């Protein structure tokens, strides 16, 4: 296993991906959008990189909804992506019951990423595609 920075050390500006349209702006996020994302994502396989169980995020959301809303509002409105969310941990695992482990397709990579990052990504994906 190794730790990998998914992005450069420079701050990431979300609008860098939309250079063709400098007027691109995300609509303000709503509390129900965050809630739906938090309670529909499936995080039963493994803890995140920081060993925080997803249940903790779900329970804390019930108590501090306003802080979650503020966090994701700032993220989208200020085009800011947190450095601590860009780090992941990858592991290469053997697939079970393979005849030849000298082949690349006999392995799979799993990544442990920050849950708050996964929530932000899911919100942005939903906004882009739906």
N, C-alpha and C positions, 0 to 999 in steps of 0.2 A: 504494500500500500504506500501511497505517497500523497503529499499535499500539493495541490496545484492551484495557482491563481488563474481563474478563467479569463480575466481581462488584464489589461495593462495597469500599472500602478497609478496612472493619471486618472483624474476624476472622469466619470463617464457621463456624457450628456445624451439623454434619450433622443433629442432632436438631431443628433449627428446622423441618425439612421433615416432622417427625413429631410436631407439637404435639398432635395428637389422642391420642397415646399416649406419655405421658412415661416409660413403662417400656421403651420400645424400646431394645434393645441389640443390637449386632452380635455374632455369635458370633466367638470368636477365630479369626483367620486361620491357615491352615496353610501350611507351606513349599511343598507340592505345588500349592496353589491359586495362589500367586504364580508358581511355575515354569511351570505350564500357561498362565497368562495371558501371561507374557513370551514364551514360545516359540510361541504360537499367533496372536498379533497380527501383522497384516501391515503393516509399516512400510517398504515398498520405494519409495514414491513421492517423499518429500522428507525432508530433515533436519528436526529439530524446531527450534523457535524459537532455541535456544541452540547450534545447529549440531552437536549430538551425534548421531552415527550410532546407529541402534538396535542395530547389531551390538555396539557398545561396552557397551550396557546388558546384552545377552545374555551377553557374555564376562565382564563384571564380576560378573554374578549367579553364574556358576560359581565365582568366587573368594570372594565375600563374601555368600553366601546369608543368613547370620545378620543382616547389617545390613539387607538388604532386608526380612526378616521383622520385625525390630524397627521399621523405618520404617513399614510398613503396619499393624503392631499398634498403634503409637502413633496413627497416623492414625484408625483405626477406634475404638479404645478411648477416646481423648481427645476425639473429635468435633472434630478440628482439621483444617483445610484450609489448606495452605501458601500464603502470599501470592504467592510467586514462581511457583506453578503456575497462577495465575489470569490470567496475561497471555498474550495470543495475538497473532499477526500475521495479518491477513487481506489477501487480494489478490483483486481482481475481474478475471476473465479472460474474454475473448471465446470463445464456443463456436465451433468451426470450422464452416465451410460454412453459415453462416446468411445469409439473404437480406437481413434488415433488422436492423441493429445499433442501431436506435433503440428496440427493444423490450427490456424487462427480461429476458425469457426467452432472449435471445440471449447472456446472460452467466451466469457461475457464480462463486461465492465459494469460495475455498479458505482454510483456516485452518491455521496452523502452531501447534501447542500442545505443551506440555511432555510428553515421553514418559512420565515418571513419573506425571504426572497421568492420562494415557490408561490406564495400567496400573491405577491406583486406580479410575478410572471403570468400567473393564471388570470388575474384581473386584466392585464394588458392583452393577453391572447384573446380573451372573451370580447374585449372592446374592438380588437382588430377584425375578428372573424364574424362577430354577431351584431 
